[in-house]
Amino acid sequence: MNHQELVDQVSAFFIRQSGKMESRRSWLAMRIYLEQLDSEQLKEMLKETP
């Protein structure tokens, strides 16, 4: 799985978890943050999901 796919999966998890995103701005801020993480950090976030 490449880095972009990991970012997509983690952001999708957070959207499902909250039920919605507050705004496009908050969604974009989350995506920017996730894109700065390395693949191992993203994989670790996915492991911690129930």
ROZA-94086 format. One record per atom (N, C-alpha, C, O): atom name; y, x, z; residue number from 1. Coordinates in pm, whole numbers. Example, Ala and Ser with C-alpha at 12.3 -4.5 7.8 and 13.67 -1.06 7.14 Angstrom:
<pts>
> N | -569 | 1319 | 780 | 1
> CA | -450 | 1230 | 780 | 1
> C | -330 | 1320 | 780 | 1
> O | -332 | 1424 | 846 | 1
> N | -225 | 1285 | 708 | 2
> CA | -106 | 1367 | 714 | 2
> C | 3 | 1290 | 787 | 2
> O | 114 | 1341 | 804 | 2
</pts>
This chain:
<pts>
> N | -117 | 86 | 0 | 1
> CA | 0 | 0 | 0 | 1
> C | 123 | 91 | 0 | 1
> O | 133 | 185 | 79 | 1
> N | 216 | 61 | -89 | 2
> CA | 335 | 146 | -96 | 2
> C | 441 | 101 | 6 | 2
> O | 426 | -2 | 71 | 2
> N | 545 | 180 | 17 | 3
> CA | 649 | 156 | 119 | 3
> C | 715 | 19 | 101 | 3
> O | 737 | -52 | 199 | 3
> N | 746 | -18 | -22 | 4
> CA | 813 | -146 | -46 | 4
> C | 725 | -264 | -6 | 4
> O | 774 | -363 | 46 | 4
> N | 596 | -253 | -31 | 5
> CA | 504 | -360 | 9 | 5
> C | 497 | -372 | 161 | 5
> O | 487 | -482 | 214 | 5
> N | 502 | -259 | 230 | 6
> CA | 503 | -263 | 376 | 6
> C | 630 | -329 | 428 | 6
> O | 624 | -410 | 520 | 6
> N | 744 | -295 | 369 | 7
> CA | 871 | -358 | 408 | 7
> C | 862 | -508 | 386 | 7
> O | 904 | -586 | 471 | 7
> N | 808 | -549 | 272 | 8
> CA | 793 | -692 | 241 | 8
> C | 705 | -762 | 345 | 8
> O | 737 | -872 | 389 | 8
> N | 595 | -699 | 382 | 9
> CA | 503 | -762 | 478 | 9
> C | 565 | -774 | 616 | 9
> O | 552 | -877 | 681 | 9
> N | 632 | -669 | 661 | 10
> CA | 693 | -674 | 793 | 10
> C | 806 | -777 | 796 | 10
> O | 817 | -853 | 892 | 10
> N | 889 | -780 | 693 | 11
> CA | 999 | -878 | 693 | 11
> C | 944 | -1020 | 685 | 11
> O | 998 | -1111 | 748 | 11
> N | 837 | -1041 | 607 | 12
> CA | 775 | -1174 | 599 | 12
> C | 721 | -1215 | 736 | 12
> O | 732 | -1332 | 775 | 12
> N | 662 | -1120 | 809 | 13
> CA | 612 | -1151 | 942 | 13
> C | 726 | -1198 | 1032 | 13
> O | 712 | -1298 | 1103 | 13
> N | 838 | -1127 | 1031 | 14
> CA | 950 | -1165 | 1117 | 14
> C | 1007 | -1301 | 1079 | 14
> O | 1049 | -1377 | 1166 | 14
> N | 1009 | -1332 | 952 | 15
> CA | 1058 | -1464 | 908 | 15
> C | 963 | -1572 | 957 | 15
> O | 1008 | -1675 | 1008 | 15
> N | 832 | -1550 | 943 | 16
> CA | 734 | -1649 | 993 | 16
> C | 744 | -1664 | 1143 | 16
> O | 734 | -1775 | 1196 | 16
> N | 765 | -1553 | 1212 | 17
> CA | 773 | -1554 | 1358 | 17
> C | 891 | -1638 | 1406 | 17
> O | 878 | -1715 | 1501 | 17
> N | 1005 | -1622 | 1341 | 18
> CA | 1125 | -1692 | 1386 | 18
> C | 1135 | -1832 | 1325 | 18
> O | 1207 | -1917 | 1377 | 18
> N | 1064 | -1855 | 1217 | 19
> CA | 1071 | -1985 | 1151 | 19
> C | 1180 | -1992 | 1045 | 19
> O | 1173 | -2075 | 955 | 19
> N | 1279 | -1905 | 1054 | 20
> CA | 1385 | -1902 | 954 | 20
> C | 1472 | -1778 | 978 | 20
> O | 1466 | -1717 | 1085 | 20
> N | 1548 | -1744 | 881 | 21
> CA | 1646 | -1637 | 897 | 21
> C | 1781 | -1703 | 920 | 21
> O | 1812 | -1806 | 860 | 21
> N | 1859 | -1645 | 1007 | 22
> CA | 1988 | -1704 | 1042 | 22
> C | 2084 | -1706 | 923 | 22
> O | 2157 | -1803 | 902 | 22
> N | 2083 | -1599 | 847 | 23
> CA | 2172 | -1592 | 732 | 23
> C | 2122 | -1485 | 636 | 23
> O | 2036 | -1404 | 671 | 23
> N | 2177 | -1486 | 519 | 24
> CA | 2142 | -1381 | 423 | 24
> C | 2185 | -1245 | 477 | 24
> O | 2118 | -1145 | 454 | 24
> N | 2296 | -1242 | 548 | 25
> CA | 2345 | -1116 | 604 | 25
> C | 2245 | -1059 | 704 | 25
> O | 2218 | -938 | 703 | 25
> N | 2190 | -1143 | 791 | 26
> CA | 2093 | -1093 | 889 | 26
> C | 1963 | -1050 | 819 | 26
> O | 1901 | -952 | 860 | 26
> N | 1922 | -1123 | 715 | 27
> CA | 1804 | -1085 | 638 | 27
> C | 1826 | -948 | 574 | 27
> O | 1738 | -862 | 578 | 27
> N | 1942 | -929 | 515 | 28
> CA | 1973 | -803 | 449 | 28
> C | 1978 | -688 | 550 | 28
> O | 1928 | -579 | 522 | 28
> N | 2036 | -711 | 666 | 29
> CA | 2043 | -608 | 770 | 29
> C | 1902 | -569 | 814 | 29
> O | 1873 | -451 | 834 | 29
> N | 1814 | -667 | 829 | 30
> CA | 1676 | -638 | 868 | 30
> C | 1607 | -556 | 759 | 30
> O | 1538 | -459 | 790 | 30
> N | 1625 | -594 | 634 | 31
> CA | 1562 | -521 | 523 | 31
> C | 1611 | -377 | 517 | 31
> O | 1531 | -286 | 496 | 31
> N | 1739 | -356 | 534 | 32
> CA | 1796 | -221 | 532 | 32
> C | 1734 | -138 | 644 | 32
> O | 1696 | -23 | 623 | 32
> N | 1724 | -197 | 761 | 33
> CA | 1663 | -127 | 874 | 33
> C | 1518 | -91 | 843 | 33
> O | 1477 | 24 | 863 | 33
> N | 1441 | -186 | 795 | 34
> CA | 1299 | -162 | 767 | 34
> C | 1281 | -56 | 658 | 34
> O | 1187 | 24 | 665 | 34
> N | 1367 | -56 | 559 | 35
> CA | 1357 | 43 | 452 | 35
> C | 1383 | 184 | 501 | 35
> O | 1340 | 280 | 438 | 35
> N | 1453 | 199 | 612 | 36
> CA | 1481 | 331 | 668 | 36
> C | 1362 | 386 | 747 | 36
> O | 1354 | 507 | 771 | 36
> N | 1271 | 300 | 786 | 37
> CA | 1153 | 345 | 859 | 37
> C | 1054 | 408 | 763 | 37
> O | 1053 | 378 | 644 | 37
> N | 971 | 497 | 815 | 38
> CA | 868 | 554 | 728 | 38
> C | 745 | 462 | 727 | 38
> O | 735 | 369 | 807 | 38
> N | 655 | 490 | 636 | 39
> CA | 538 | 404 | 618 | 39
> C | 453 | 393 | 743 | 39
> O | 401 | 285 | 773 | 39
> N | 440 | 501 | 817 | 40
> CA | 359 | 496 | 939 | 40
> C | 421 | 403 | 1043 | 40
> O | 349 | 330 | 1112 | 40
> N | 552 | 404 | 1056 | 41
> CA | 619 | 314 | 1150 | 41
> C | 599 | 169 | 1109 | 41
> O | 576 | 83 | 1194 | 41
> N | 607 | 142 | 979 | 42
> CA | 585 | 5 | 930 | 42
> C | 442 | -40 | 954 | 42
> O | 417 | -153 | 994 | 42
> N | 347 | 50 | 930 | 43
> CA | 205 | 16 | 954 | 43
> C | 182 | -14 | 1101 | 43
> O | 107 | -105 | 1135 | 43
> N | 246 | 62 | 1187 | 44
> CA | 233 | 39 | 1331 | 44
> C | 290 | -98 | 1370 | 44
> O | 232 | -167 | 1454 | 44
> N | 400 | -137 | 1309 | 45
> CA | 457 | -270 | 1336 | 45
> C | 359 | -379 | 1294 | 45
> O | 345 | -479 | 1363 | 45
> N | 293 | -360 | 1181 | 46
> CA | 195 | -460 | 1135 | 46
> C | 75 | -466 | 1228 | 46
> O | 20 | -574 | 1249 | 46
> N | 33 | -353 | 1283 | 47
> CA | -80 | -352 | 1376 | 47
> C | -49 | -431 | 1502 | 47
> O | -139 | -491 | 1562 | 47
> N | 77 | -431 | 1542 | 48
> CA | 116 | -497 | 1666 | 48
> C | 132 | -648 | 1650 | 48
> O | 157 | -718 | 1748 | 48
> N | 118 | -698 | 1527 | 49
> CA | 131 | -842 | 1505 | 49
> C | 4 | -911 | 1549 | 49
> O | -105 | -856 | 1532 | 49
> N | 16 | -1029 | 1607 | 50
> CA | -102 | -1102 | 1654 | 50
> C | -189 | -1152 | 1541 | 50
> O | -292 | -1215 | 1566 | 50
</pts>
